Amino acid sequence: MNKTWIAALAAMALTMVGCHKLTRYPENIRGYWVSKNTTTGYSASLEVLTTDSAIVQISSPTMWVVKDLRGMLSYNPSNGKGTFTATSADAPMVDVQAIDKTSIKVTVTTMDEKKTVLYEGVFMRENKPMNPDPKPTLQTDTTYISVHTFGFIDYYVPNGDYNLVLVGTDTADTEYYATFCVSPKESSFVGHFALLQGNMRKEYSNFIPNYTPSSGSKDFLSPDTMCITVGMSGEKYNLEGRITYMGHTYVMKATDIIGQDQRWGYEPPEATTFNEVYTEFIGFDDRDQTKFGEVNIILDNNKTFMLITFFASDTLTAGTYPINKTYKEGTVAASDGYIATYQQDQTSYMGVYEEGTENWQDTYYFDSGQVVVSYPNDSVISIMGDVKTHYGSTIHFTYDGKYGFGGYPEDSTNTAANARLQKR
C-alpha cells in the first residue's frame, strides 16, 4: 500500500470520526419517552407518533401539569433541538433538547412574560407499541355543554378583573356553572384567558358540575386547568370555555349570546311601580369617614327598605337633591349596583324583603330622579322621592317622622341597619 492510499484512508477515517461527532444525537426521536422523578413525585411521558405529531403528559402527585397535550413536534438531529407547537391556544410552551442518543430533556414553561418553569426533567426512551394511527384522536372523556346564560361582573378594583359566569346544560340536561376570573390588560374582557398564561386568577375561578339553584360556595371545585375565549359580534358574545378536572374535560360554548351585567343582576328587568310609605328612619353621618362627605339614610316599613346616600357639607340640609353620579355636594348618589369585590349592593337602592323574613333578593338600583328634604319642625324630617331605577322601574316614597344621625352602627340589632351591613 503506497503513501497515497494511506493518506486517503486516514482522511476517510477522520471524516467518519467527524460524522460520528455530528450525529451524537438521535436521528429522530419517534417513540415513547418516560421520566419518573422519584424525588418530586412527578410522572411524565412524551410520545412522538411521527416526525410532526406528539403527545405530552405530565402529572404531579396532586394534579396534572399537562394532560393529553397534542401538537406538532419538529426535530433537528444536528443540534438535538425539538420545537413543539401545541394545537391548543392556551397550552404552555414545551421545549425538547436531546442530551445523547438515549436521553432527552423536556422543559415546560408558561406562555406569559414571566416564562415560569412548570416542569423540567430528563426522559429515557422506553419500548411501547406504537399507535398505528399517527393522527390525534378525539378524547372520549369530554363533556360538551351548551351555555344558555352568560353574565359578567366588574370587580371594581384598579387591576380591572372581571368574573365571567357561564351556566349551561349537556345533552342529558345536567346543568353546569363556571366562573372565570380574568385579568385583561384592556378595559374589555374580549380575548383569550388561561390559568397557564397568567391572565386568569385561580383563587376566584371555580366550577360546579350538577349545578342546582341551591348550589353555593361549598360546591366549588378548583379545576386543574381553565381557559376561555371571548369574542363579540355587535352586542352579542361568542364564547368557548375549557375546563379540566380530575382528567375530564368540559367544553362550554355559546354563539351570539347576550351578556348580562351582573352588577344589576338582582334587579328584575320587568319595570314596575312602587308607592312606599316608610315608618322607620336611621341616619348615619359618615362625612368624616368618606371621600365625598356621605350622609346615609335607611328607611324601612317591614315590606321594603331603602338606603339613600346623600353628599352634603352639613349633616343634611333642606333642599332638592338630584340623583346622579357626579358625587357633588347637594346630590344623591346613583347606584353602582352589586359589587362583587365587597359582596354588597352599593350606594342608593331599595330592597324588597322576602315575605316573613328579614332577607331580601330583589333590589332596585337608583338611576335618576330626585329626593326632597324638608323640616316641618325641629324634631320632624320630611323626605319625598321620585326615582327611576336601572331597568326603568318607578319608586315614589315618603317619610314623615322623627330623625337622628349617629355613627356607623357596627353592632346594631336594628333590622334596617343590619340590612345595609349584610353581605349577600
Order of alpha helices (4+ residues) and beta strands (2+ residues): alpha-beta-beta-beta-beta-beta-beta-beta-beta-beta-beta-beta-beta-beta-beta-beta-beta-beta-beta-beta-beta-beta-beta-beta-beta-beta-beta-beta-beta-beta-beta-alpha
